Amino acid sequence: MKDLAKEYELIESIINALQRLMNNLNKEKQENKQIKNEKLFLEQENERIKAEKLNLTLQSMAEIRQLKAKIEKKNKYLRVSTKFLNIKIQDCIYLEERIKGLENQIKILEQSNSRSTAKMRQLKAKIEKKEKHL
């Protein structure tokens, strides 16, 4: 009977050890499953972040292209405006020179007119003198 009791204790001890091993194995399986789930979640999150990063990069590139287009348009407008202003400045310079020339001609004509007026007065005076003598 002692042998039977020892065998029973040994079997019970083996069963307990096997149960502990099974429990530990189940815990490890659960931990592995949880790790796999977390890994899957992290991979999905990583893919989502990559997609979001790509989307933001594409959006940024599109915005940069739009801004470049606006800048080029404004630069073109500024170049055209600058050319236009330069032409108008040249026109103003030409007109100023033309005005100075016309002012000089007016002065010359005024001087000529005043000389002519003076000569006419002299001639008129001479005519009046001759008419008095006659």
Summary of the structure (lengths in Angstrom):
residues: 134
radius of gyration: 56.0
end to end distance: 191.6
largest distance: 191.6
contacts: 261
relative contact order: 0.03
helix: 99%
strand: 0%
